[in-house]
């Protein structure tokens, strides 16, 4: 700019508009940046009336899937805030039927659920490679089942409350066997 040029005067109205825009813009952007997930308990997408959707609790747990009569029904996925995840059948808001439960520590259970708990036949895969195949009752190994140890040993027999109980056979990896 040459010294002979003058700076045009800015009108007072324009000053006010610029000030309002400078104050309002960060506030508007802050509200726009809040994700829908920040809502309290409730449906983020869909609803029970629509037959499916995404429901989120304020603690971070989330359900995605079927819904009927204000209950989680049909196929769905439940994401827990501790890193666990269940994919499978729901009825009356609980895990019911067949499903897979992924545990944050690397374990995985595939099998039957009733009223939110492992009940019936299933397989538990441990993160170290060991596995249990057998029956469950109220979230515990119960009835007939087989446990396969990492070293090649296995136990086949009766279980009660997650423990060997009653009749069973222990097979060692060297072909020795104990029955009792």
C-alpha positions as CSV (number, residue, x, y, z in Angstrom):
1,X,0.0,0.0,0.0
2,X,1.3,3.4,-0.9
3,X,1.4,6.1,1.7
4,X,-1.1,8.2,-0.2
5,X,-3.7,5.4,0.1
6,X,-6.0,5.3,3.1
7,X,-7.5,2.4,4.8
8,X,-11.3,2.4,4.3
9,X,-13.2,2.8,7.6
10,X,-15.0,-0.4,8.8
11,X,-18.6,0.2,9.6
12,X,-19.7,-0.4,13.2
13,X,-22.4,-2.8,12.1
14,X,-19.8,-5.0,10.3
15,X,-17.6,-4.9,13.5
16,X,-20.6,-6.3,15.5
17,X,-21.3,-9.0,13.0
18,X,-17.7,-10.1,13.0
19,X,-17.6,-10.2,16.8
20,X,-20.8,-12.2,17.0
21,X,-19.4,-14.7,14.4
22,X,-16.1,-15.0,16.3
23,X,-18.0,-15.9,19.5
24,X,-20.7,-18.1,18.0
25,X,-18.6,-20.2,15.6
26,X,-16.7,-22.1,18.3
27,X,-19.9,-22.7,20.2
28,X,-21.7,-24.0,17.2
29,X,-18.8,-26.3,16.2
30,X,-18.6,-27.7,19.8
31,X,-22.2,-28.7,19.7
32,X,-21.8,-30.2,16.2
33,X,-18.8,-32.3,17.4
34,X,-20.7,-34.1,20.2
35,X,-21.4,-37.6,18.8
36,X,-24.8,-39.2,19.0
37,X,-23.3,-41.8,21.3
38,X,-23.0,-39.2,24.0
39,X,-26.7,-39.5,24.7
40,X,-28.0,-41.2,27.8
41,X,-29.6,-44.6,27.6
42,X,-31.6,-44.9,24.5
43,X,-31.9,-45.7,20.8
44,X,-29.3,-44.2,18.6
45,X,-30.8,-45.6,15.4
46,X,-34.0,-47.5,14.8
47,X,-36.3,-48.6,17.6
48,X,-38.4,-51.5,18.9
49,X,-41.2,-50.2,16.7
50,X,-38.9,-50.5,13.6
51,X,-37.9,-54.1,14.5
52,X,-34.1,-53.4,14.8
53,X,-31.7,-50.7,15.8
54,X,-28.8,-49.7,18.0
55,X,-29.4,-49.1,21.7
56,X,-26.7,-47.5,23.9
57,X,-26.4,-47.3,27.7
58,X,-24.7,-44.4,29.4
59,X,-22.0,-46.7,30.7
60,X,-20.9,-47.4,27.1
61,X,-22.5,-50.8,26.6
62,X,-24.2,-51.1,23.2
63,X,-26.7,-53.5,21.6
64,X,-27.2,-53.8,17.8
65,X,-29.9,-56.0,16.4
66,X,-33.5,-57.2,16.5
67,X,-36.1,-55.9,18.8
68,X,-39.8,-56.7,19.4
69,X,-42.3,-55.7,22.2
70,X,-39.7,-53.4,23.9
71,X,-37.3,-56.3,24.3
72,X,-34.1,-57.4,22.4
73,X,-35.3,-60.3,20.2
74,X,-33.8,-62.3,17.4
75,X,-30.2,-61.9,16.2
76,X,-28.0,-59.2,17.7
77,X,-24.6,-58.2,19.0
78,X,-24.0,-56.9,22.6
79,X,-20.8,-54.9,23.1
80,X,-19.8,-54.5,26.7
81,X,-17.6,-51.7,28.0
82,X,-15.1,-54.2,29.4
83,X,-14.2,-55.4,25.9
84,X,-16.4,-58.5,25.9
85,X,-18.8,-59.1,23.0
86,X,-21.7,-61.5,22.4
87,X,-23.1,-62.3,19.0
88,X,-26.2,-64.5,18.7
89,X,-29.8,-65.0,19.7
90,X,-31.7,-62.8,22.1
91,X,-35.1,-63.3,23.7
92,X,-36.7,-61.1,26.4
93,X,-33.6,-58.9,26.6
94,X,-31.3,-61.8,27.4
95,X,-28.9,-64.1,25.6
96,X,-31.1,-67.1,24.7
97,X,-30.4,-69.7,22.1
98,X,-27.1,-70.2,20.2
99,X,-24.4,-67.6,20.2
100,X,-20.7,-66.8,20.6
101,X,-19.3,-64.9,23.5
102,X,-15.9,-63.3,23.0
103,X,-14.2,-62.5,26.3
104,X,-11.7,-59.6,26.4
105,X,-9.0,-62.0,27.8
106,X,-9.0,-64.0,24.6
107,X,-11.4,-66.7,25.6
108,X,-14.3,-67.6,23.4
109,X,-17.5,-69.6,24.1
110,X,-19.6,-71.0,21.4
111,X,-22.8,-72.7,22.4
112,X,-26.2,-72.5,24.0
113,X,-27.5,-69.7,26.3
114,X,-30.6,-69.5,28.5
115,X,-31.7,-66.4,30.4
116,X,-28.3,-64.8,29.8
117,X,-26.1,-67.6,31.0
118,X,-24.3,-70.6,29.4
119,X,-26.8,-73.5,29.6
120,X,-26.6,-76.6,27.4
121,X,-23.9,-77.8,25.1
122,X,-21.0,-75.5,24.3
123,X,-17.2,-75.2,23.6
124,X,-14.9,-72.9,25.6
125,X,-11.7,-72.0,23.8
126,X,-9.0,-70.6,26.1
127,X,-6.4,-68.1,24.9
128,X,-3.6,-70.6,25.6
129,X,-5.1,-73.2,23.3
130,X,-6.8,-75.4,25.8
131,X,-10.5,-76.1,25.4
132,X,-13.6,-77.6,27.0
133,X,-16.4,-79.3,25.1
134,X,-19.4,-80.3,27.0
135,X,-22.4,-79.3,29.0
136,X,-23.0,-76.1,31.0
137,X,-25.6,-75.3,33.7
138,X,-26.0,-71.7,35.0
139,X,-22.7,-70.6,33.5
140,X,-20.7,-73.5,35.0
141,X,-19.3,-76.7,33.5
142,X,-21.8,-79.4,34.6
143,X,-22.6,-83.0,33.4
144,X,-20.6,-84.7,30.7
145,X,-17.7,-82.9,29.2
146,X,-14.1,-83.2,27.9
147,X,-11.2,-80.9,28.7
148,X,-8.2,-80.8,26.3
149,X,-5.0,-79.5,28.0
150,X,-2.2,-77.8,26.1
151,X,0.3,-80.6,26.9
152,X,-1.9,-83.2,25.2
153,X,-3.6,-84.6,28.3
154,X,-7.4,-84.7,28.4
155,X,-10.1,-85.4,30.8
156,X,-13.5,-87.0,29.8
157,X,-16.2,-87.4,32.3
158,X,-18.5,-85.7,34.8
159,X,-18.3,-82.1,35.9
160,X,-20.0,-80.2,38.8
161,X,-19.6,-76.5,39.3
162,X,-16.6,-76.2,36.9
163,X,-14.7,-79.1,38.6
164,X,-14.0,-82.8,37.7
165,X,-16.6,-84.7,39.8
166,X,-17.8,-88.3,39.8
167,X,-16.9,-90.7,37.1
168,X,-14.3,-89.8,34.5
169,X,-11.2,-90.8,32.7
170,X,-7.9,-88.8,32.5
171,X,-5.8,-89.6,29.5
172,X,-2.1,-88.6,29.6
173,X,-0.2,-87.6,26.5
174,X,2.1,-90.6,27.0
175,X,-0.9,-93.0,26.5
176,X,-1.3,-93.7,30.2
177,X,-4.9,-93.6,31.5
178,X,-6.6,-93.2,34.8
179,X,-10.3,-94.1,35.2
180,X,-12.3,-93.5,38.3
